Amino acid sequence: MLSLNKLRINLTLMNTGVLIGLLLFISIFLYVVLSMDVETNVNNNLKIYCSQLANEIEYLERQEAGEAVTEEEKQGYFEYTRSLVQNNIAYVIFDQQFGVLDQSYSLPLEEAKLVEISKHYFAGNKEKYLISNYKQGDKDYKICTYAVVNKNGELKIVQAMKNMASERSLLGNAQEMVGFTILIGASLSFLGGYFLSGRSLIPIKKSVERQQEFLADASHELRTPIAVIQTNLEVVKASTDESVESQLTWINNAYDEIQWMQHIVEDLMFLARADSGDMVVQQEPVDLTYAIKVVCEKMAPIAGKKGIALINKLEDDLIITGDEKQITQLLVILLDNAIKYSGENTIIRIIGKQTLQGVAVEVIDQGIGIPKDEISKVTQRFYRVDKARSRTEGGTGLGLSIANWIVDEHHAGMIIESEEKKGTRIILNFDKGVEKK
């Protein structure tokens, strides 16, 4: 089972790797979208602030020139600049000689640095608004520069700037959440994948166990006839002066074991093809009445050797759908078992009749019977109720396993009823088929 455990780990790791990759892709995509959205929002807001500040330049010029301004204008400008401060926005307005026309209470950057940034606006810039990023030490600012010409033809430069610490903190928290989500997702994926892969491997594990058990049983069953053949042939080999006729006992013993081995190998090949899915089940109308009569005729000489009478009670036109060859094999197995485990001068009855669901076939013998606690085991491979008798009668212990497979493949049912020393009754239930035309 070491290879299955390794396969389980590999499946778990593969599933976890796929999920981590998917989570990474989604997380990176969401982070990029969030980052771009934050940057775009800040840029747009700074452009709006610059445009609004540019609209206040006329008011500032009239105030600087000593012209009359209304209290409403003063109050409006005061309220607006206070809102900028509350939104963590600093600003400055330059004239064309870079003299300060107005600025916020405190500027995060030196005036010379702001002037230097402003000059970039005129150095090949084609945009209406120039967005600049300034990072130095713990300072991280985004600056929007905007130039406007007043009604006198004078150039004014407006700058609005925002500290990006809160936005960077938001993105940093998003990164941490992404990492935490991936870690939790990977852990849950590994645990869940390990559990689910274990569940999915249960049928494989059982199949491997059955295969190992099957091989062990097959080896055990073949070991005895091989030993018998070897022993008998060694006797023949040691008696080189004896005639063939005088050695017939040993030769016949070896031949009988070879015949028995042939039966085992044929049954093993059938089950091997069945297990691998290579066995094809034909779907065609089968006249069960005719098939039972044919099988009974073939089995009658074998039953006659023990004085066993085969009595049929069959309704006409018992039609089912299935594989005629396999149905015949099923009937042979059931009758062969009934004959093997029945005493001399007994009766085996075969009943075939129509039912509400389809067709039922019963094989009833007066044999040794099966203990109630062993009835559920008789379809297991190499299982025998009476091992000594089965070996004497030539049974391989695989017949009912094959019969059970045929029944399952035909979506039929098989019921086994038995009582020790009184006999066994096997009931087959088939769905009704379509009559041959």
Buried (B, 14 or more C-beta within 10 A) or exposed (E): EEEEEEEBEEBBBEBBBEBBEEBBEEBEEEBEEBBEEBBEEBBEBBBEBBBBBBEBBEBBBEBEEEEEEEEEBEEEBEEBBEEBEEEEBBBBBBBEEEEEBBBBEEBBBEEEBBBEBBEEBEEEEEEEBBBBEBEEEEEBBBBBBBBBEBEEEEEBBBBBBBBBEEBBEBBEEBEEEBEEEBEEBBEEBBEBBBEBBBEEBEEEBEEBEEEEEBEEBBEEBBEEBEEBBEEBBEBBEEEEEEEEEEBEEBBEBBEBBEEBBEBBEEBBEBBBEBBEEEBEBEEEBBBBBBBBBBBBEEBBEBBEEEEBEBEEEBEEEBBBBBBBEBBBBBBBBBBBBBBBBBBEEBBBBBBBEBEEEBBBBBBBBBBBBBEEEBBEEBBBBBBBBBEEEBBEBEBBBBBBBBBBBBBEBBEBBBEBBBEEEEBBBBBBBBBBBEEEE
